[in-house]
Every structure is written in C-alpha cells, then in structure tokens.
Amino acid sequence: MMQRKSQRGLTFLGLLFVGILLAFAGVVFAQVVPTYIEYIAVQKAVDKASAGETVAEVRSIFDKAATIDDIRTISGKDLEVGKEGSKVVVSFAYERDVHLAGPAFLVMRYQGRSK
C-alpha cells in the first residue's frame, strides 16, 4: 500500500491573511521611519547646540540647525538647558503620534540629551 504524503503550504485564505498583515506592518513601518529619522536629526542639532554658552545662544543654534534639517516637531524653546560642571547639557523630550485606524494611534515618545 502506498501512503499519501500530506501537502504543506498555505491555503488561499491563509495567504490572504498573511498578505494583509504584511501590508499593515509595511504601512506602519513607512510611517514610523520618518519620525525616527527626525529624532536622529534632533539629536544632532542638540549636540551642535550644546556648544553655546548661554540659554539664548543654545536655542538660537538649535533653531538654525532645525531650519536646515527641516525639524518641525520641536523648537529651541522646548529644550531644557542646564550645566554639569563647566559643560552645557541640552535635553529634550517630545511625542509623535501615528494614526493607525479609527481611534487607534501609535504614540512614540522620544527623549535625549547632548553628549
């Protein structure tokens, strides 16, 4: 007697379900990546701004860098400027929302400080 080998693979509905999940993940990924790229630009601008001596100078340097890098989420007035010893430390924190569907949002909280 010959035994039948069981077939392996996805059904059409399974393939459709996996495709929908991958498409949804791709859309979310495409919306999250620009916010992360902006976070990296903010971090670079904060590092540049920490070279300033006064609070006004730090904010001015940040605003100039933000204009160049097209940073719209945060401005110089949102920065917290302090000193640790003789070193100027600039820190920031902000949120970005990505609309998923209906009332559902993905909230990303970014924070950092100068090096």
C-alpha positions in Angstrom: 0.0 0.0 0.0 1.2 3.5 -0.8 0.8 6.2 1.7 -0.2 9.6 0.6 2.1 12.4 1.5 0.4 15.3 3.2 0.7 18.6 1.4 2.3 21.5 3.0 1.7 25.2 2.5 -0.8 28.0 2.9 -4.4 28.0 1.8 -5.6 30.9 -0.2 -7.3 32.4 2.9 -4.1 32.0 4.9 -2.1 33.6 2.2 -4.6 36.5 2.1 -4.4 36.9 5.9 -0.5 36.9 5.9 -0.5 39.4 3.0 -2.9 41.8 4.8 -0.7 41.5 8.0 2.5 42.3 6.0 0.8 45.2 4.2 -0.4 46.7 7.5 3.1 46.2 9.0 4.6 47.9 5.9 2.3 50.9 6.2 3.1 51.3 9.9 6.8 50.9 9.3 6.7 53.5 6.5 5.1 56.0 8.9 7.4 55.3 11.8 10.7 55.5 9.9 10.5 59.3 9.2 9.8 60.0 12.9 13.0 58.1 13.8 15.0 59.9 11.2 13.7 63.2 12.6 14.7 62.0 16.1 18.3 61.5 14.8 18.3 64.9 13.3 17.1 66.4 16.6 19.8 64.6 18.4 22.5 66.0 16.0 21.0 69.5 16.4 21.1 69.2 20.2 24.7 68.1 20.1 25.6 71.2 18.0 23.5 73.5 20.2 25.4 72.3 23.3 28.4 74.4 22.1 26.5 77.5 23.0 27.4 79.4 26.2 24.0 81.0 27.1 20.5 79.6 27.0 19.5 82.1 24.3 22.6 81.1 22.2 21.9 77.4 22.6 18.3 77.9 21.5 19.4 80.0 18.5 21.9 77.4 17.4 19.3 74.7 17.7 16.7 76.7 15.7 19.2 77.3 12.9 20.1 73.6 12.7 16.3 72.7 12.9 15.7 75.0 9.9 18.4 73.3 7.9 17.3 69.8 8.8 13.6 70.6 8.5 12.8 69.7 12.1 9.2 70.7 12.8 8.3 68.7 15.9 10.4 70.6 18.4 11.9 74.1 18.6 14.5 75.8 20.6 12.0 76.9 23.3 11.2 73.3 24.0 14.8 72.5 25.1 15.9 72.2 28.7 19.3 73.8 29.1 21.5 73.1 32.1 25.1 72.8 33.2 27.0 69.9 34.6 30.3 71.3 35.9 31.5 73.5 33.1 29.7 71.6 30.4 26.4 72.8 28.9 23.9 70.0 28.7 20.8 70.2 26.5 18.0 67.8 26.9 14.7 67.3 25.1 11.5 65.1 25.1 8.6 65.0 22.7 5.9 62.7 21.4 4.8 61.8 17.9 1.5 60.1 17.0 0.9 57.8 14.0 -2.7 57.2 13.1 -3.3 53.5 12.6 -7.1 53.2 12.0 -10.2 54.7 13.5 -9.5 55.8 17.1 -6.2 53.8 17.2 -2.9 55.7 17.4 0.7 54.6 17.9 2.4 57.0 20.3 6.1 57.3 20.2 8.0 59.2 22.9 11.4 60.4 22.1 13.9 61.9 24.6 17.6 62.5 24.6 20.3 64.9 25.7 23.6 66.2 24.4 26.7 64.2 24.8 
